[in-house]
Amino acid sequence: MPFRALRHRFLWRQRAPISPGEIRRIERWLATARVFLAVSALVAILIDPGEIRYSVWASGLFAFYIAQGVVIMLLLRRRRESTASFRWLVHGGDVVWPALISVFAASQSNPFFLFLVFVLAAAAYRWGLWETVGTAAASVLLLWIENLAFHLGFFTWAGRLFLHHNLPSLQVAPADFEPQRLFMRSIYLLVMGLLLGYLAEQQKQLRAEKAVIARVLGKARVEAGLSGTLQEIVGELISMYGARQALIASREANSHRVFVGEMRLNSKASSAFRWLDPLPSDRETYLYGFPAETYYASASSRQGARTFSLVGLDRTGAKVLNLPPASLEGLAKQHEFQSLVVVSFSFGREWWGRIFLLDLSLTGDVEEELRFLQELVQQVGPAVYNVYLLRRLRLRAGALERARFARELHDGAVQSLISMEMQVDVLRRTTDKSVSITDELGRIQGLLREEVLKLRELMQQMKSLDVDSRRLLGFLADTVERFQRETGISARFHSDLDEVDMPQQVCRELARIVQEGLVNVRKHSRARQVLVRLGAKNQHWTLVMEDDGCGFSFAGRLSHLELDTLGRGPLVIKERVRLIDGELAIESIPGQGSRLEINVPQKREAAYG
């Protein structure tokens, strides 16, 4: 388990990679530290040249290291990007050089052992745990290879060879490579590498987690709406954990209605987020009572029976014991899965629910993953709730502005036009019976009346409709009655239903469709009678509008698809019917009238839609 946890931390770095600019800054700091450390060692050697036993070879190695550090600094200042191969090459030189020059250092006080610690710190600063431990192991291996070389007499043979060719002697210091002393230094390097690597890995994991949370928070945008925001966030979770499917189940605090959304991973790409048709069993399937707020379940089959292994956390992040696996049976029947992560969320006091990730890949410690998911949802939840509130606030603000504008039109332009129309009517009645003047005044009066009707229709369209299933029948009856009163066209409304139970969005769209249909009748049909009828049949709500006017420019009955193909029919009504997944059919007899029939399936829509 510890090694799985370490591997988990390594994979977290892949979820939030370091930017090229950050890598360049890291390399610059390391280059500066390398040169500063080399200059400090040079000062120590100048104070006591015996530290390297006055060896020309050690002085040459040291001069080469200083030159290398300066060149690396200059390259980093001129290059815009530091490649991975360049970093590994520099790191390899940092590992090999201290091991080589330690051969020449005095045994009592080796000033170059600190360079090995610098190499470990550089590996931790650049990468993380595994690279730092690997660097420590490589350094120890080089030191023991040098120890073996001392015992095999390699350095003695090399010294004789140099003297034979009139070259300076090596002047090595074998005391530091005695097994006992070297063993303690090896343990020191390994422990130091493990500790530095662990600290670096912890810091990088925290930074990666914050980067992931910030990236997910960036998906919460008011312009995308609530459904669009949820699609972006759920898609990020699917991509992050490689889940096959994600589900969101939510419920209003003051309602028993449960809304379930789904998103799948198809061909390494997330599908569109969609809301599922509600079922009576949704509450027991998704929002069952459970003692853990966040939990992981893995399924296994034993002797033909399916069992679940559960790990869960409460609201505070503490582990919950003795979780009941029977609660997952309903979910397992509805959705097949081998592994599952569930995390709860709440939006203020209005919404609460759960996010389900099915068949995902957890790379390390389960509790650690669950705590991160819990923190992620806790931080992202308020942002999503703000999107919900801002969208609702915008809608209400728009409705209030439209209502204010409609009131101003009613109190201003409409009243003025009505007054003008009445004055023209009085003038027409009291003037001389000159045919030309009377006809002209009648035409002007008709134009004014037409403009009054248009303004009233515009005001009705601008007003926000607060129509639900309880108000729908009364609203339609009032709309038809007002149409008859204002136009003089005989109009009736008939309902086959004593009460209706349909979503508010369907109610609003049907009300708008009736308003638009009556406007079209007044403008284009020249009808004398209109009938609006609301009913239900075959699991569909049916709205029918009939008139005895001139009809459409075609004869016969056309379906919604045929109307779209031929470019016929009222565009506004077709779009509104499409918004509620309905079907429109128009039957027309030119010169005798037309019949619009709208069928809407009786299904509940999610409030997010």
VOPA-283510 format. One line per 8 residues: their letters; for each residue x, y, z of C-alpha. Coordinates in steps of 0.02 Angstrom, whole numbers, plus 32768, in hexadecimal, padded with zeros to 4 digits. Each point is the difference from the previous one (the first is absolute). Example, Ala and Ser with C-alpha at 12.3 -4.5 7.8 and 13.67 -1.06 7.14 Angstrom:
// residues 2
AS	8267,7F1F,8186  8045,80AC,7FDF
***
This chain:
// residues 609
MPFRALRH	8000,8000,8000  808A,8082,8023  804B,7FE3,7F54  7F54,8014,7FAF  7FED,80A3,805E  80A9,803C,7FC2  7FD1,7FD1,7F4F  7F5F,8060,8018
RFLWRQRA	8061,809D,802D  806B,7FEA,7F66  7F66,7FF8,7F91  7FBA,809D,804F  8090,805F,7FB2  7FC5,7FC7,7F56  7F55,804C,8020  804D,80AC,801C
PISPGEIR	80A3,8008,7F9D  807C,808B,8023  8000,808A,7F7E  809D,8022,7F97  8013,80A9,8056  8000,7FAD,80AC  8081,7F80,7FC5  806F,808B,7FC0
RIERWLAT	7FF6,805C,80A7  802C,7F60,805E  8099,7FE3,7F92  8039,80B3,8017  7FF7,7FF1,80BD  805F,7F5C,7FFD  8085,8049,7F8D  8017,8093,8075
ARVFLAVS	800C,7F8D,8098  807E,7F90,7FA4  8073,8092,7FD9  7FEF,8048,80B0  802A,7F56,804D  8096,7FEB,7F8C  8042,80AF,802A  7FEB,7FDB,80BA
ALVAILID	8063,7F5F,7FED  8086,8060,7F9F  8012,807A,8092  8011,7F6D,8079  8088,7FB3,7F93  805E,80A5,7FF2  7FFF,800C,80BE  803F,7F4D,8011
PGEIRYSV	8047,7FB7,7F5E  8022,7F5E,805A  7F46,7FD8,7FF7  8020,7FB5,7F53  80B2,7FCA,802A  8048,807C,7F83  7FC6,7F8D,7F72  800A,8048,7F51
WASGLFAF	7F7A,7F86,7FC7  7F8A,8038,808A  8021,80B6,7FD6  7FDB,7FDC,7F4A  7F5C,7FA8,802B  7FD0,8091,8070  8028,8082,7F7B  7F9B,7F9B,7F82
YIAQGVVI	7F6A,7FFC,8077  8005,80BC,801B  800D,801E,7F44  7F70,7F87,7FE4  7F93,805F,807D  8024,80A7,7FAC  7FDA,7FB9,7F53  7F5B,7FB7,803D
MLLLRRRR	7FCE,80A9,8048  8027,8057,7F5B  7FA1,7F7D,7F9C  7F66,8010,806F  8001,80BD,7FEB  8007,7FF2,7F43  7F8C,7F6C,7FE4  7F44,8016,8011
ESTASFRW	7FDF,7F4B,802E  805B,7F79,8061  7FEB,7F54,7FB1  7FF2,7F5F,8063  809F,7FB8,7FB2  8061,809D,8032  7FC3,7FF2,80B4  802E,7F48,800B
LVHGGDVV	80AD,8023,7FB6  8021,808A,807F  7FBE,7F93,808D  806F,7F6F,7FCB  8098,8072,8007  7FCC,803C,80AD  7FFA,7F4A,803B  80A5,7FC7,7FB4
WPALISVF	806C,8098,802C  7FF2,7FF9,80C0  8021,7F45,7FFD  809E,8018,7F9A  8049,8093,805E  7FDD,7FAD,80A8  808C,7F88,7FD3  807E,808D,8013
AASQSNPF	7FB8,8051,809E  804E,7FEA,80AA  7FAC,7F81,806F  7FE9,806D,8099  7F99,8088,7FAC  7FBE,7FE3,7F52  7FC2,80A9,7FBE  7FAF,7FAF,7F69
FLFLVFVL	7F88,7F8B,805A  7F88,8093,8009  7FF5,7FFA,7F42  7FAC,7F55,800F  7F7D,804E,8071  7FEA,808A,7F7F  7FDF,7F7B,7F7B  7F78,7FB3,806D
AAAAYRWG	7FB1,80AB,801D  8008,8026,7F46  7FA7,7F5B,7FD6  7F78,8026,8080  7FED,80B2,7FC0  7FF7,7FC7,7F4A  7F97,7F64,800E  7FC8,7FA0,809A
LWETVGTA	8014,7F67,806C  8034,7F78,7F88  807F,806B,7FA5  804D,803A,80A4  800D,7F4F,8045  8049,7FC8,7F59  8080,808B,8009  8032,7FCB,80B0
AASVLLLW	8010,7F4B,7FC7  806A,8033,7F69  8073,8067,806F  8015,7F70,807B  8021,7F89,7F71  808A,806F,7FBB  8051,800F,80AC  8000,7F43,8016
IENLAFHL	8047,7FE9,7F51  808E,8074,8031  8016,7F9B,80A1  800E,7F63,7F96  807F,8059,7F91  806A,802A,809A  7FFE,7F4C,803B  802B,7FBD,7F53
GFFTWAGR	8093,8078,7FF5  7FBE,8061,7F6B  8036,80A9,8042  80AF,7FBD,802D  8013,7FBD,7F50  7FC1,80A4,7FB5  807C,8064,806C  8091,7F99,7FC3
LFLHHNLP	7FC6,8012,7F4D  7FFA,80BE,8012  80AE,8005,804C  8042,7F92,7F74  7FC3,8080,7F83  8043,8093,8066  7F50,8036,8035  7FD1,8042,80AD
SLQVAPAD	7FD0,7F7A,807D  7F4B,7FE6,8033  8019,801B,80BB  7F5C,7FA8,802E  7FBC,7FF5,80B2  7FC4,7F4F,8020  7FD2,801E,80B7  7F4D,803A,7FD7
FEPQRLFM	7FE3,7F5E,7FA1  8018,7F8A,808F  7F67,7F8E,8009  7FC5,8038,80AB  800A,80BA,7FDB  7FBB,7FEA,7F50  7F6F,7F98,8042  7FCB,808B,8077
RSIYLLVM	800E,8082,7F76  7F98,7F92,7F8E  7F78,7FEF,8083  8007,80BC,801A  7FEB,8022,7F46  7F70,7F84,7FEE  7FA2,8042,8097  801E,80B4,7FCA
GLLLGYLA	7FC3,7FD6,7F4F  7F64,7FAC,8044  7FD4,8092,8072  8024,8087,7F80  7FA1,7FA0,7F7B  7F6B,7FE5,8071  7FF7,80B8,802E  800F,8032,7F4A
EQQKQLRA	7F7B,7F82,7FCE  7F89,8040,8084  8018,80B2,7FC6  7FE9,7FD2,7F4A  7F65,7F9A,8028  7FB2,8092,805D  8029,8073,7F6F  7FBA,7F83,7F84
EKAVIARV	7F60,7FEE,8064  7FEA,80BC,800A  8020,800E,7F46  7F7C,7F7B,7FDC  7F82,8057,8070  8026,80A6,7FAC  7FEB,7FB0,7F55  7F58,7FB5,8030
LGKARVEA	7FC9,80A4,804F  8025,8054,7F5A  7F7A,7F94,7FAF  7F77,8058,8064  7FC8,8089,7F89  7F5D,8060,8005  7FFA,8008,7F41  7FFE,7F41,7FF4
GLSGTLQE	7F6B,7FF1,8075  7FEA,7F7A,8083  7FF5,7F6D,7F88  8098,803C,7F9F  8063,801A,80A0  7FD4,7F52,803F  8033,7FB6,7F59  80AA,8053,8009
IVGELISM	801F,7FCE,80B5  7FC3,7F4C,7FED  8065,7FEF,7F5F  809B,8038,8060  7FDF,7F7D,8086  7FE8,7F77,7F7E  80A2,8030,7FAA  805E,800E,80A5
YGARQALI	7FD0,7F54,8041  7FE2,7FA5,7F5B  7F4E,7FD6,8033  7F8D,7FA9,7F84  7F65,805D,8038  7FCD,808C,8075  7F57,8020,804E  7FBA,8094,8060
ASREANSH	7F65,7FE9,806B  7FB7,8099,8055  7F63,8034,805B  7FB2,80A3,8036  7FF9,8017,80BB  7F45,8026,7FFC  7FD2,7F7D,7F7E  8005,7F44,7FEC
RVFVGEMR	802A,8008,7F47  80A9,7FB4,7FD4  8060,8037,7F65  8084,7F8B,7FB8  8082,8033,7F7E  8079,7F90,7FA3  80A4,8012,7FA3  8064,7F73,7FAF
LNSKASSA	80B1,7FEA,7FC0  7FFB,7FC6,7F4B  809F,7FE1,7F9B  806B,8063,807B  7F8D,8096,7FF0  7F72,8034,8073  7F50,8001,7FB9  7F86,808E,801C
FRWLDPLP	7FB1,800F,80AA  7F47,7FD3,7FFD  7F73,7FF3,807D  7FAA,7F57,800C  7F46,7FE2,8005  7FCD,7FF5,80B7  7FC7,7F5C,804A  7F9A,7FE3,809E
SDRETYLY	8091,7F9E,804A  8084,8089,7FE7  7FFE,8037,80B5  8021,7F50,8042  8080,7FDE,7F76  806C,809C,800F  7FD4,8062,809D  7FF1,7F71,807C
GFPAETYY	8030,801D,80B4  80B8,7FDC,8020  8070,8026,8095  8095,8038,7F94  8008,80A2,7F9E  8087,7FC1,7F89  8026,7F49,7FE1  8051,7F83,7F8B
ASASSRQG	7FB5,7F57,7FD2  804E,7F70,7FA1  7F94,7F6E,7FC6  8033,7F49,8003  7FA5,7F5C,7FE2  800F,7F72,807B  7FA3,7F5C,7FE5  7F88,8055,7F88
ARTFSLVG	7FD5,808C,807A  8038,80B3,7FE5  8051,8057,8093  8044,80B1,801A  809B,8038,805B  7FE3,80B0,8046  8070,808B,8040  7FA9,80A0,8037
LDRTGAKV	801D,80A9,8053  7F8A,806D,8061  7FEA,80BB,7FEB  809D,8026,8064  806D,7F87,7F9D  8006,7F7A,8087  7FF2,7F4A,7FCC  7F55,7FAF,8018
LNLPPASL	7FFB,7F49,8032  7F7C,7F79,7FE0  7FB3,804C,7F64  7F63,7FA3,7FC4  8022,7FB6,7F52  7F47,7FD9,7FE7  7FE0,80B8,7FDA  805C,7FEE,7F5A
EGLAKQHE	7F96,7F72,7FBD  7F82,8074,7FAD  8089,8064,7FAC  8059,7F60,7FC9  7F60,7FC1,7FAC  7FE9,80A5,7FA5  80B8,8017,7FCD  8080,7F73,7FF2
FQSLVVVS	80A8,802E,804C  809C,7FB1,8049  803A,8098,8060  7FA4,809A,803B  8026,80A5,8056  7F72,8067,8049  8015,80B1,8043  7F73,8069,8049
FSFGREWW	7FE4,80B8,7FDE  7F89,808B,8031  7FD4,80A7,7FAE  7FD0,8073,808E  7F60,7FC5,8051  7FA5,7FE4,7F5D  8054,7F6B,7FAB  805E,7F67,803B
GRIFLLDL	8034,7F60,7FAD  808D,7F8A,7FCF  807F,7FEA,7F76  8021,7F4C,7FC8  809F,7FCE,7FA1  7FF1,7F50,7FBA  8090,7F8C,7FD1  8088,807E,8027
SLTGDVEE	80BA,7FE9,8021  8042,802B,80AD  80BD,7FFD,7FFC  8027,8004,80B9  7FBD,800D,80AE  7F42,7FFD,7FF9  7FE5,806C,8098  8077,8084,7FBD
ELRFLQEL	7FA3,8003,7F59  7F59,800E,8059  803C,8091,806B  803B,805D,7F67  7F5A,7FE3,7FA6  7FA5,803C,809A  806A,809E,8006  7FEA,801A,7F45
VQQVGPAV	7F43,7FF7,8009  7FFB,806F,809B  8063,8087,7FA6  7FAA,7FF0,7F57  7F50,7FF3,804A  7FF1,80B9,802F  803C,8034,7F52  7F7B,7F94,7FAD
YNVYLLRR	7F7E,8042,8078  8034,80B2,7FD4  7FE6,7FD6,7F48  7F52,7FC1,802B  7FD7,809D,8064  8048,8078,7F7F  7FA0,7FAE,7F73  7F60,8009,8064
LRLRAGAL	8026,80B4,8030  801C,802E,7F4A  7F5C,7FB0,7FCD  7FA2,805B,8089  8056,80A4,7FD7  7FD3,7FEB,7F49  7F4D,7FD8,802D  7FF3,8099,8070
ERARFARE	804A,8070,7F79  7F88,7FBD,7F7D  7F6E,8019,8077  8036,80B3,8022  8011,8022,7F46  7F54,7FB5,7FE0  7FB3,806E,8087  804F,8099,7FB4
LHDGAVQS	7FBD,7FD2,7F55  7F53,7FE0,8049  7FFC,80A2,8061  8050,8067,7F74  7FF7,7FCD,7F4A  7F68,7F8E,800C  7F97,807F,805E  8031,8088,7F86
LISMEMQV	7FD2,7F94,7F6A  7F59,7FD1,804E  7FDB,80B8,8021  802C,802B,7F4C  7F93,7F73,7FBF  7F6C,803C,8069  8017,80B3,7FC3  8006,7FC7,7F4C
DVLRRTTD	7F61,7F9C,801D  7FA7,8098,804B  803D,806B,7F6F  7FC5,7F80,7F81  7F52,7FFA,804E  7FE9,80BC,800F  8049,8037,7F59  7F9E,801C,7F64
KSVSITDE	7FCF,7F65,7FA2  8086,801A,7F7F  802D,7F54,7FC2  80B7,8023,7FE6  801D,804B,80AD  7F9B,7F7A,8058  805D,7F74,7FA7  80A8,8050,8024
LGRIQGLL	7FD7,8015,80B8  7FC4,7F4C,8005  80A4,7FC6,7FB5  8064,8066,807F  7F95,7FBB,808C  8021,7F4F,7FC3  80BC,801F,7FFA  7FFF,8044,80B1
REEVLKLR	7F9C,7F6B,803D  807C,7F8B,7FAA  8094,8057,8052  7FAC,7FF4,80AA  7FE9,7F45,7FE7  80B5,7FEC,7FC9  803F,805D,8099  7F93,7F96,8073
ELMQQMKS	8044,7F62,7FAE  80B2,8040,8014  7FE0,8025,80B6  7FBB,7F51,801B  809A,7FB4,7FAF  8075,806A,806A  7FAE,7FD0,80A4  804B,7F6B,8059
LDVDSRRL	7F7F,7F76,800A  7FED,7FB9,80AE  7F92,7F71,7FC7  7FFF,7F55,8050  7F89,7F6C,7FF8  7F87,8050,807D  7FF1,80A3,7F9D  800A,7FBE,7F4F
LGFLADTV	7F47,7FE2,7FDE  7FCC,80A8,8047  808A,805A,7FA1  7FCE,7FB2,7F59  7F48,8028,801C  802A,80B6,802A  8073,800E,7F68  7F7A,7FC0,7F88
ERFQRETG	7F7A,806F,8050  806F,809B,7FF3  8025,7FD6,7F4A  7F46,7FFB,7FD9  7FDF,80A2,805D  808C,8060,7FA9  7FED,7FBE,7F4F  7F47,7FDA,7FF1
ISARFHSD	8028,7F51,7FC0  7F97,7F77,8051  8077,7F96,8069  7FE3,7F71,8079  8070,7F9B,8073  7FD4,7F4E,8031  805F,7F88,8071  7FE2,7F46,800D
LDEVDMPQ	8061,8001,80A4  7FC2,803D,80A7  80B5,8015,803B  80AB,7FE8,7FB3  80A6,7FC4,8047  808B,8037,7F8D  80AA,8054,8019  8003,80BC,800B
QVCRELAR	8069,8011,7F63  7F7D,7FA0,7F9B  7F78,8070,8049  805F,809D,7FCE  8022,7FC5,7F50  7F4C,7FC8,7FE2  7FC3,80AA,803E  8078,8059,7F8A
IVQEGLVN	7FCB,7F8F,7F71  7F49,802F,801B  802D,80B9,8005  8066,7FF3,7F60  7F7A,7F99,7FA9  7F79,8081,8029  8071,808B,7FC0  8015,7FA2,7F5C
VRKHSRAR	7F45,7FE7,7FF3  7FE0,80BA,8014  8089,8034,7F87  7FF1,7F82,7F74  7F69,7F8E,8005  7F6B,8077,7FF0  7FA2,7F82,8069  7F59,801C,8054
QVLVRLGA	8009,7F71,807D  808F,7FB3,8064  8001,7F67,8070  808C,7FD5,807B  7FF5,7F55,8051  8072,7FAB,8080  7FF8,7F46,8023  8063,7F61,801C
KNQHWTLV	800D,7F5A,7FA6  807D,7F73,7FED  8075,8043,8087  8008,80A9,7FA8  7FB9,80AB,8022  7FA7,8043,7F67  7FE3,80B5,7FD0  7F91,8025,7F69
MEDDGCGF	7FDE,80A9,7FAF  7F7E,800A,7F75  7FBF,8093,7F9B  7F8F,801A,7F68  8074,807B,7FA8  805E,7FFA,7F5C  8074,7F72,8037  80B6,7FE8,7FD0
SFAGRLSH	804B,8001,7F52  7FFB,7F42,7FF6  7F75,7F7F,8006  8001,7F65,806B  8058,7FCB,80A0  80BB,801A,801E  8064,7FBD,8091  8088,8060,805D
LELDTLGR	808A,7FB2,7F98  7FA5,8025,7F5D  7FE3,80B4,8035  80BA,8015,8023  8031,7FAD,7F5C  7F8B,806D,7F98  8021,809E,8066  7F47,8013,8029
GPLVIKER	7FA3,8029,809F  8018,8084,8088  80B6,8004,8035  7FE3,803F,80B1  7F82,7F78,8027  806F,7F79,7FB6  8093,8037,806C  7F97,8005,809E
VRLIDGEL	7FBA,7F52,7FDB  80B0,7FBF,7FE8  8037,8047,80A9  7F87,7F8D,805A  8023,7F67,7F93  7F55,800D,7FB1  7FBE,7FDB,7F52  7FA1,807B,7F93
AIESIPGQ	7F88,7FD3,7F75  7FA3,807F,7F93  7F66,7FD6,7F9A  7FCF,8086,7F82  7F70,8017,7F87  8020,80A0,7F9C  7F6B,8074,800C  7FAB,7F9B,8089
GSRLEINV	8075,8000,8094  808E,7FA8,8059  8020,7F8F,8095  809F,7FFD,806B  801A,7F66,806D  808D,7FF7,8080  802A,7F60,805F  8074,8007,8096
PQKREAAY	8039,7F60,8059  7FCA,7FF6,80B5  80AC,7FFA,8051  804D,806B,8087  8091,806E,7FD1  8090,8025,8073  7FFE,80AC,804B  80AE,801C,7FB9
G	7FC8,7FE8,7F4D
***
